[in-house]
Amino acid sequence: MATETVSVPTPKRSRPGGTLYRGREGMWSWVLHRITGVGIFFFLLVHILDSVVLNISPQAYNAVIGTYKNWFLGLGECALVAAIVFHALNGLRIILIDYWSKGTKYQRVMFWTVIVLWVVLMAGFLPVQLHNIFTEGQA
């Protein structure tokens, strides 16, 4: 008696396995926009809270501001500026994608344009700011 094996074709997958996200420019733009937005929000929260201290006591406010004058928070200021610049440029990109008829066609090019503009702007800002951070008080 001969046995016959029947092979059943496996259905083709319409998308790659694993994750829905493919790690392309659109996804990374989305992730970076959310991270920078949350970071800017928390900075504004802390800024409002330390500004409220001014109403309580000018001496207390000066003490709080004095604690911010160190190299670590100076680097935090650099990160804040980097976040604000990226968030603003990417926000303009999102507006173009939403309201320009060819926005989705050129979204990848616009992402890399945002990155190049961000690098150029940060290259102009960082050397001056880092110099100020690490030489303040040494003169």
N, C-alpha and C positions, 0 to 999 in steps of 0.2 A: 504494500500500500504506500503510495507516494504522498507526501505532504507538501502542500503548496504554501509558500509564505506570501502574504499580501502586504505590500508596502503602502502605507498611508502617507500621502504628501503632507509635510508640515506647512501650516499657513505662514505666509510671509508677514513679517512685522512691519507696520507702517511707520514706526519710529524706532530709534535706537533704544536698546534695553538700558535698564538702570535708572536713569533720571530723565525727567522731562526737560530739564535745562541742558543746553548744549554748550554753554560756556563761551558764547560769541559776544560780540561787542554790545549788543542790546542788553544782554543779561548783566554784564559787568557794569554797564552804565547805570542800570537800575539799582544794582547792589550798592555801588559807590554813591549814588544820589541819596539813597536811604541812610547810609552810614554817615555821610557828611551832614545831612539834615538833622539827624538825631544828635550828632556832636555839637552842631551850632545851637540847637535847642537847649542842651544842657549848659553850654557856655552862657547863653542868655539868662537862664534860670539863676545861675551862680552870680552873674553880673547884677541882676535885679536884687538878689538877696544881699549882696555886699553894698549895694547902693542904699538899701533900707537902713543899714547900720549908720549911715551919715545922719539920718534923722534922729537916731538915738543919741549919738555922741560923736563929734568930730574927732576926738582923740581915739575912740574905738575904731573909727573908719581908717584913720591914719595907721593904726596898728595892723588892721586887716590888710591894707594895701602894702604895708611894709613886708608882710609875709610873702607877698607875690614877687618880690624883687630878688629872685634867685635864678640861676641858669636853667634849672629844670622847668620852671614855669615859663621862662623865656622860650624854651623849645616848644612848650605847649602853645605859646602865641604863634610860633611859626606853623604849627600844625593847624591852628585855628584859621590863619590866613589861607593856608593851602586848601582847607575844607571850604571856606567861603568862596574862593576863586573858582574851584572846580564846580561847586554847587551852582554858582551863578552862570558860568559858561554852559554847563550841562542843562540848566533850566532854559537858556536861550535855544539850545539844540532841541529840547523837548517841545518848545513852542513852535519851532519850525516844522518839526515832524507832525504836530497836530494841525497846523493851520496852512502849511504850504502844500500844494497839491503833489509836489514831487518829493516831499519830506521823507516818506518811507523808503523811496528809491535810493536816496542819498544818506540815509541814517548812519551807515557804516563809515562813510567818508567824513560826515560831520562829527562822529565820535572821535576819530583820529585827529581831526582839526581841533577839537576841544582839548585833547591831550597835548598837542603841539603848542597851542596857545597857553595852556596851563604851565607847561615846562618853561616856555619863554618868560612868562610873567614871574614865575617863581625864581627863575635864574636871575632876574633883576632885583628881586626882593631879598632873597635869602642871604647873599653875601653881606649886604649892609646890616640886616637884622642880626645875623650871627656875630658880626663884628661888634655891634652894640651890646649884645648879650654878654660876650666873653671879655670885653674890655671895660664895661661900666664899673666905675669905682676903683680902677687900677691906676688912674692918672694922678 
